Amino acid sequence: MSEWISCEDKEPPLDTMVVIGWDDYPDIEPEMDYMTLDEDLNQIWANYYDDPPSHFMVIPKLVKKWKYHAELRTTILRSRVFI
């Protein structure tokens, strides 16, 4: 499971969508954004450069989980004995 990471401690990978939040505005729902490069090659938030978030969370990849469940379902179906 992903956890909140302080933007002061670490920046998210470039061009990777993450969940973002602000610790000084706890009532605001988390948003999604990504970091990109400006014309001077500085890392900036694509949509929240005027009000950068304080924390981000990496979105877990679900494809592996879906693949696991599909394989498990196939194994269960193959192991059933039909009478």
Residue, then its C-alpha position, 0 to 999 in steps of 0.5 A: m500500500s502506498e503512503w503519503i510522502s512529504c514533497e520536502d523529503k522527496e519529489p515524485p518521478l517525472d511525468t508520473m501521475v500521483v495523488i497530491g494533498w496539502d497539510d495546511y488545507p486538510d479539508i480539501e480532497p486530494e487531487m491528482d497531478y504530475m511533475t514536469l520540466d519547465e523551460d529552464l529544466n526545473q521540476i514543477w507541478a503541471n497543474y498546481y505550480d502556484d499552490p504546490p502540494s505538501h505531500f504526494m502518494v504514488i498510485p499503485k499499479l493494479v494490472k499485476k493484481w488483476k493478472y494474479h486474480a485472473e490466473l487464480r480464477t483460471t486455476i480454480l476453474r480448472s481444478r473443479v470436478f463437475i459431476 
